[in-house]
Amino acid sequence: MFNKTRADQKNLKIADESASESRKQVSGLRSLDSEYLDIRDSIPTGLKLVREYEEARERILKVLRGTREDWDSYRWQLKNRVSDVEVLKGIIHLSENEIREIEVTGRQYRWSVSPYYLSLMDPEDSNCPIRLQAIPSIKEYMGEPGLDYPMNADRQLYPPLVARLYPDRLIIKLTNMCSMFCRHCQRKRDIDSRDLIHPMNRIQEAIDYVRENDEVRDVLLTGGDALALSDDQLDYILTELGNISHVEIKRLGSRMPCVMPQRITPELCEILSKHDPVYLNTQFNHPREVTVEAQRAVDMLTRSGVVVRDQTVLLKRINDDPHVMKKLMQELLKIKVAPYYLFDCKKVDGIRHFGVPLDVGLNIIKKMRGFTSGMAVPTFIKHVPDARGKVPIYPRNQYGPVFEDSD
Ligand code: SF4
């Protein structure tokens, strides 16, 4: 027979009390974030929409007369970018009004979408966050004029492809090419009427400038999209930079992991792995973009030693909601992309309609800090035309939720 001693009874009582205390604490913690927990599973994410995306892929391949093998080739994806409204209307539903808007706006601002990115769109929803980022809208044309330059660095180009604002780092703009023309792109004015990779002698001038300035330890290759260059061109540029002893890190600016993950090939990864350390800054703006294909691309990059970080742009009707933003950042961490910056959308001509009041961004950060892993909270950045560089903005309460003692 088992006889409980007084000490045993006391210990059991303490255990009961502490279990009940712990249950209370769990329920308290849950209720702190109940608003998000109630809706998190209803936010569409690319990792869950696998079947819908597969159906869309088959539909698009039929329209473009491609094969499953074609789909996985970035060359096919590039060649078959859709920029004709007649083709587009065979893929997503467009009203007569929307067709007219695309035709009118398209004369002012070029548009083109990769078949892959089209497959992420809800074909029936004209407010789909993927569609809003890719398909021209008359709003680009209308509204107040914005600033005619996106950043001070553009006024200080020297040599022509170099943009420089900070003492120890600079940008080399290699091309105006992208795998698609995002409607919110701050560089709309650089898109021009044709794709262009800058001549190698111009790129060489920029590399020579880096060589001559030994305070430059960090070089960002961008465009357009740095991965619009061929593997050989990238290999050459990264080798040249790697031979400069004061260049400590190379960075690539590319949206391809999000909008055309097929560009991340074993051949490209092999090249990037030779030029360690390489960082890749990319841009995901909605959880629908975090797909199995994007996951595969990021996995290949990270296995090659490339550090992948995200720079989201805060966009009206796309991600200006704290729950959507939190879901996006959590999905990114799942695929090993580290949230880095959340950019306030610049007030540049043609994209002002994507802007949201500053308070909206601050509220998003406030609702994330303390409510999710610190790693999932990007730094909110505002571009102030006359300031030098990016200005980080923090909500007043930087300490996250207050955990109060209560019954
Ligand atoms: S990928 Fe980047 S540079 Fe190219 S259009 Fe989109 S936002 Fe602009």
Boltz pocket constraint, residues with backbone or C-beta under 6 A from the ligand:
constraints:
  - pocket:
      binder: B
      contacts: [[A, 177], [A, 178], [A, 179], [A, 180], [A, 181], [A, 182], [A, 184], [A, 185], [A, 186], [A, 187], [A, 223], [A, 224], [A, 225], [A, 254], [A, 255]]
      max_distance: 6.0
